[in-house]
Amino acid sequence: MAIDRATRWVYAEIRPDKTAATARRFLNALSKQAAFKIRFVLTDNGKEFTDRLFGRRKRSESGLHEFDQLCAPRSTSSTA
């Protein structure tokens, strides 16, 4: 489920599992449905969104999780 905090616009889907690939597909579908640009994503830190909380002890995020890669800022520099 995604909720725009300013307008309370809601987008929801029922998905079969909680994997990073499913989260990626949801975010892609969401971006096609939203009438605005998605700038920030808040999550519940589930395993489909991060790799930092799952293991024997808390650790820093690696940045290698599939959802991290999807949400990483893209370089917008241009060459003239």
C-alpha positions as CSV (number, residue, x, y, z in Angstrom):
1,M,0.0,0.0,0.0
2,A,1.2,3.5,-0.8
3,I,-0.3,6.7,0.7
4,D,0.5,10.2,-0.4
5,R,0.8,12.0,2.9
6,A,-0.2,15.4,1.5
7,T,-3.3,14.5,-0.5
8,R,-4.2,11.1,1.2
9,W,-4.2,9.5,-2.3
10,V,-4.0,5.7,-1.9
11,Y,-2.7,3.0,-4.2
12,A,-3.0,-0.6,-3.1
13,E,-2.2,-4.1,-4.6
14,I,-2.3,-7.6,-3.2
15,R,0.9,-9.4,-3.9
16,P,1.8,-13.0,-3.3
17,D,5.0,-12.5,-1.4
18,K,7.3,-10.0,0.3
19,T,10.5,-10.0,-1.8
20,A,12.6,-7.2,-3.1
21,A,11.5,-8.1,-6.6
22,T,7.9,-7.8,-5.6
23,A,8.6,-4.4,-3.9
24,R,10.3,-3.3,-7.1
25,R,7.3,-4.3,-9.3
26,F,4.9,-2.5,-6.9
27,L,7.0,0.7,-7.0
28,N,7.1,0.6,-10.8
29,A,3.3,0.1,-11.0
30,L,2.8,2.8,-8.4
31,S,4.9,5.3,-10.4
32,K,2.8,4.7,-13.5
33,Q,-0.5,5.3,-11.5
34,A,0.5,8.3,-9.5
35,A,-0.2,11.7,-11.0
36,F,2.9,13.1,-9.3
37,K,6.6,12.4,-9.1
38,I,7.5,10.1,-6.2
39,R,10.4,11.8,-4.3
40,F,10.5,10.0,-1.0
41,V,9.6,6.5,0.1
42,L,9.0,5.6,3.7
43,T,9.0,1.9,4.6
44,D,8.5,-0.3,7.6
45,N,12.1,-1.7,7.1
46,G,10.8,-5.1,6.1
47,K,13.2,-7.6,4.5
48,E,11.8,-6.6,1.1
49,F,13.2,-3.1,1.6
50,T,16.5,-3.4,3.4
51,D,19.2,-5.8,4.5
52,R,20.3,-4.0,7.6
53,L,18.1,-5.5,10.3
54,F,18.1,-9.2,9.4
55,G,20.8,-11.4,10.9
56,R,22.2,-12.1,14.3
57,R,22.7,-8.4,15.0
58,K,21.8,-5.0,13.8
59,R,24.1,-3.7,11.0
60,S,24.4,-0.8,8.6
61,E,22.7,-1.2,5.3
62,S,25.0,-2.4,2.6
63,G,23.4,-0.4,-0.2
64,L,23.4,-3.6,-2.3
65,H,19.8,-4.7,-1.5
66,E,17.7,-4.6,-4.7
67,F,15.3,-2.0,-3.3
68,D,18.3,0.2,-2.3
69,Q,19.5,0.0,-5.8
70,L,16.1,0.9,-7.2
71,C,15.8,4.0,-5.0
72,A,19.4,5.2,-5.3
73,P,19.7,8.7,-6.8
74,R,20.6,8.6,-10.5
75,S,23.2,10.9,-11.8
76,T,21.6,13.7,-13.8
77,S,24.8,15.4,-15.0
78,S,25.0,16.1,-18.7
79,T,27.9,16.6,-21.0
80,A,28.0,19.6,-23.2
